[in-house]
Amino acid sequence: MEGALPSVVAGLVAAPVIAVPTSVGYGASFGGLAPLLSMLNSCAAGVAVVNIDNGFGAGYMAAVINRQSREGLRE
């Protein structure tokens, strides 16, 4: 539930990272606004951020990334 986690993971792996802030968590998350703003301010490359509790958007982003990588393999 930490907003900095996607930045750390993106710094360690070579694959794209999809960050999904959640509205529930510990501390003062303000309904997901604090993690969302932390994820949007990521300084690591390759982080895609979707809206709060947007699992559908994250799945769609994963499908887009998958499609792009398959098209790159064909060429």
N, CA, C and O of each residue as an XYZ file, in Angstrom:
300
protein
N       0.811     -1.189      0.000
C       0.000      0.000      0.000
C       0.861      1.262      0.000
O       0.343      2.377      0.053
N       2.152      1.078     -0.058
C       3.068      2.215     -0.025
C       3.214      2.807     -1.410
O       3.357      2.067     -2.384
N       3.181      4.120     -1.520
C       3.270      4.786     -2.810
C       4.651      4.740     -3.429
O       4.784      4.921     -4.640
N       5.687      4.501     -2.633
C       7.051      4.469     -3.161
C       7.443      3.097     -3.701
O       8.454      2.981     -4.394
N       6.678      2.072     -3.403
C       7.035      0.714     -3.811
C       7.194      0.543     -5.324
O       8.159     -0.098     -5.741
N       6.305      1.076     -6.169
C       6.507      0.905     -7.613
C       7.820      1.517     -8.115
O       8.434      0.982     -9.038
N       8.249      2.621     -7.524
C       9.516      3.237     -7.914
C      10.691      2.330     -7.574
O      11.624      2.189     -8.365
N      10.643      1.723     -6.412
C      11.716      0.823     -5.992
C      11.770     -0.394     -6.897
O      12.846     -0.795     -7.341
N      10.618     -0.983     -7.172
C      10.570     -2.177     -8.021
C      11.029     -1.837     -9.440
O      11.775     -2.603    -10.050
N      10.586     -0.690     -9.967
C      10.976     -0.294    -11.326
C      12.474     -0.039    -11.424
O      13.059     -0.213    -12.493
N      13.094      0.363    -10.341
C      14.536      0.548    -10.339
C      15.302     -0.759    -10.314
O      16.487     -0.786    -10.646
N      14.650     -1.840     -9.927
C      15.324     -3.130     -9.804
C      15.088     -4.066    -10.984
O      15.894     -4.966    -11.221
N      14.005     -3.875    -11.724
C      13.668     -4.790    -12.814
C      13.728     -4.066    -14.150
O      13.690     -2.837    -14.207
N      13.823     -4.837    -15.216
C      13.892     -4.259    -16.561
C      12.535     -4.248    -17.258
O      12.437     -3.815    -18.407
N      11.497     -4.712    -16.586
C      10.160     -4.783    -17.173
C       9.328     -3.579    -16.722
O       9.632     -2.964    -15.699
N       8.286     -3.242    -17.476
C       7.397     -2.158    -17.040
C       6.665     -2.522    -15.746
O       6.372     -3.692    -15.498
N       6.376     -1.519    -14.933
C       5.682     -1.711    -13.663
C       4.378     -0.918    -13.717
O       4.379      0.260    -14.075
N       3.268     -1.564    -13.362
C       1.966     -0.904    -13.330
C       1.609     -0.649    -11.870
O       1.479     -1.585    -11.080
N       1.453      0.619    -11.521
C       1.175      1.015    -10.143
C      -0.323      1.264     -9.976
O      -0.922      2.043    -10.718
N      -0.920      0.587     -8.984
C      -2.345      0.736     -8.702
C      -2.506      1.178     -7.246
O      -2.406      0.349     -6.340
N      -2.752      2.464     -7.006
C      -2.992      2.898     -5.627
C      -4.353      2.407     -5.132
O      -5.321      2.362     -5.891
N      -4.414      2.042     -3.861
C      -5.664      1.553     -3.294
C      -6.233      2.567     -2.312
O      -5.495      3.345     -1.707
N      -7.541      2.549     -2.161
C      -8.205      3.507     -1.278
C      -8.165      3.085      0.180
O      -8.432      3.901      1.063
N      -7.840      1.840      0.448
C      -7.736      1.370      1.826
C      -6.281      1.085      2.127
O      -5.521      0.688      1.244
N      -5.901      1.285      3.360
C      -4.525      1.031      3.743
C      -4.291      1.485      5.164
O      -5.230      1.697      5.931
N      -3.046      1.627      5.498
C      -2.704      2.031      6.848
C      -2.298      3.506      6.842
O      -1.944      4.061      5.801
N      -2.356      4.116      7.996
C      -1.944      5.510      8.115
C      -2.925      6.466      7.454
O      -4.101      6.148      7.274
N      -2.428      7.626      7.102
C      -3.249      8.664      6.485
C      -3.113      8.578      4.976
O      -2.306      9.287      4.374
N      -3.907      7.704      4.365
C      -3.829      7.543      2.910
C      -4.792      8.462      2.182
O      -4.713      8.605      0.962
N      -5.711      9.090      2.927
C      -6.692     10.030      2.376
C      -7.461      9.430      1.203
O      -7.618     10.068      0.162
N      -7.934      8.211      1.378
C      -8.741      7.557      0.346
C      -7.957      7.192     -0.898
O      -8.541      7.051     -1.972
N      -6.656      7.038     -0.779
C      -5.816      6.661     -1.915
C      -5.113      7.834     -2.574
O      -4.305      7.629     -3.480
N      -5.396      9.049     -2.148
C      -4.787     10.222     -2.769
C      -3.287     10.315     -2.479
O      -2.508     10.666     -3.365
N      -2.882     10.007     -1.260
C      -1.458     10.069     -0.918
C      -0.632      9.074     -1.738
O       0.390      9.465     -2.301
N      -1.041      7.788     -1.827
C      -0.272      6.867     -2.677
C      -0.304      7.252     -4.148
O       0.695      7.087     -4.848
N      -1.436      7.764     -4.629
C      -1.534      8.174     -6.027
C      -0.529      9.268     -6.338
O       0.181      9.185     -7.340
N      -0.457     10.286     -5.503
C       0.481     11.379     -5.740
C       1.931     10.911     -5.623
O       2.797     11.394     -6.353
N       2.200      9.978     -4.712
C       3.552      9.427     -4.595
C       3.946      8.656     -5.847
O       5.079      8.758     -6.316
N       3.015      7.890     -6.382
C       3.296      7.099     -7.582
C       3.451      7.992     -8.807
O       4.282      7.714     -9.671
N       2.670      9.051     -8.892
C       2.782      9.960    -10.025
C       4.104     10.716    -10.018
O       4.590     11.118    -11.075
N       4.690     10.914     -8.849
C       5.963     11.609     -8.724
C       7.151     10.662     -8.763
O       8.231     11.008     -8.283
N       6.972      9.489     -9.319
C       8.045      8.501     -9.398
C       9.186      9.010    -10.274
O       8.960      9.628    -11.315
N      10.402      8.742     -9.841
C      11.553      9.162    -10.641
C      12.175      7.982    -11.383
O      13.221      8.136    -12.014
N      11.557      6.820    -11.319
C      12.050      5.649    -12.049
C      11.336      5.552    -13.390
O      10.142      5.835    -13.496
N      12.078      5.152    -14.400
C      11.488      4.991    -15.733
C      10.713      3.676    -15.801
O      11.069      2.700    -15.142
N       9.655      3.662    -16.602
C       8.906      2.429    -16.825
C       7.779      2.191    -15.852
O       7.338      1.052    -15.700
N       7.291      3.234    -15.178
C       6.177      3.088    -14.243
C       4.929      3.682    -14.876
O       4.911      4.858    -15.241
N       3.883      2.868    -15.005
C       2.588      3.338    -15.485
C       1.650      3.383    -14.282
O       1.512      2.393    -13.564
N       1.012      4.520    -14.064
C       0.130      4.696    -12.906
C      -1.313      4.810    -13.391
O      -1.617      5.595    -14.289
N      -2.195      4.018    -12.785
C      -3.625      4.113    -13.076
C      -4.306      4.784    -11.891
O      -3.659      5.068    -10.883
N      -5.595      5.035    -12.005
C      -6.328      5.744    -10.966
C      -6.541      4.862     -9.738
O      -6.240      3.668     -9.760
N      -7.051      5.448     -8.689
C      -7.262      4.753     -7.416
C      -8.256      3.607     -7.606
O      -9.344      3.803     -8.148
N      -7.875      2.415     -7.156
C      -8.692      1.195     -7.229
C      -9.095      0.825     -8.658
O     -10.157      0.236     -8.859
N      -8.283      1.154     -9.635
C      -8.619      0.894    -11.037
C      -7.910     -0.371    -11.525
O      -6.965     -0.300    -12.311
N      -8.371     -1.513    -11.056
C      -7.793     -2.776    -11.492
C      -8.060     -3.054    -12.961
O      -7.224     -3.652    -13.640
N      -9.216     -2.628    -13.461
C      -9.523     -2.816    -14.877
C      -8.543     -2.031    -15.743
O      -8.047     -2.555    -16.740
N      -8.260     -0.799    -15.379
C      -7.295      0.021    -16.120
C      -5.905     -0.589    -16.094
O      -5.180     -0.522    -17.086
N      -5.527     -1.184    -14.968
C      -4.226     -1.833    -14.870
C      -4.167     -3.059    -15.783
O      -3.151     -3.304    -16.433
N      -5.252     -3.823    -15.830
C      -5.296     -4.976    -16.728
C      -5.231     -4.565    -18.179
O      -4.577     -5.219    -18.992
N      -5.917     -3.469    -18.506
C      -5.877     -2.965    -19.880
C      -4.468     -2.499    -20.234
O      -3.982     -2.763    -21.333
N      -3.814     -1.807    -19.306
C      -2.438     -1.343    -19.548
C      -1.503     -2.540    -19.738
O      -0.604     -2.486    -20.578
N      -1.697     -3.603    -18.986
C      -0.885     -4.807    -19.152
C      -1.114     -5.429    -20.528
O      -0.170     -5.909    -21.156
N      -2.362     -5.422    -21.000
C      -2.653     -5.961    -22.330
C      -2.007     -5.111    -23.422
O      -1.512     -5.647    -24.414
N      -2.010     -3.795    -23.244
C      -1.366     -2.909    -24.218
C       0.139     -3.153    -24.258
O       0.733     -3.211    -25.334
N       0.750     -3.295    -23.092
C       2.191     -3.568    -23.030
C       2.494     -4.913    -23.676
O       3.471     -5.042    -24.414
N       1.663     -5.915    -23.403
C       1.851     -7.237    -23.991
C       1.733     -7.192    -25.512
O       2.534     -7.806    -26.217
N       0.741     -6.472    -26.013
C       0.547     -6.352    -27.457
C       1.741     -5.649    -28.108
O       2.201     -6.066    -29.171
N       2.238     -4.595    -27.478
C       3.385     -3.867    -28.016
C       4.619     -4.762    -28.082
O       5.374     -4.710    -29.053
N       4.825     -5.573    -27.064
C       6.013     -6.439    -27.061
C       5.895     -7.541    -28.107
O       6.901     -7.931    -28.700
N       4.689     -8.053    -28.346
C       4.526     -9.077    -29.389
C       4.730     -8.493    -30.780
O       5.306     -9.148    -31.649
N       4.260     -7.259    -30.998
C       4.462     -6.620    -32.288
C       5.946     -6.335    -32.529
O       6.413     -6.392    -33.666
N       6.680     -6.032    -31.467
C       8.108     -5.804    -31.598
C       8.864     -7.077    -31.934
O       9.898     -7.025    -32.600
N       8.360     -8.226    -31.479
C       9.012     -9.495    -31.781
C       8.786     -9.915    -33.234
O       9.626    -10.598    -33.820
N       7.669     -9.512    -33.810
C       7.375     -9.874    -35.206
C       8.311     -9.173    -36.174
O       8.631     -9.709    -37.235
N       8.747     -7.978    -35.812
C       9.576     -7.180    -36.736
C      11.006     -7.606    -36.745
O      11.818     -7.030    -37.470
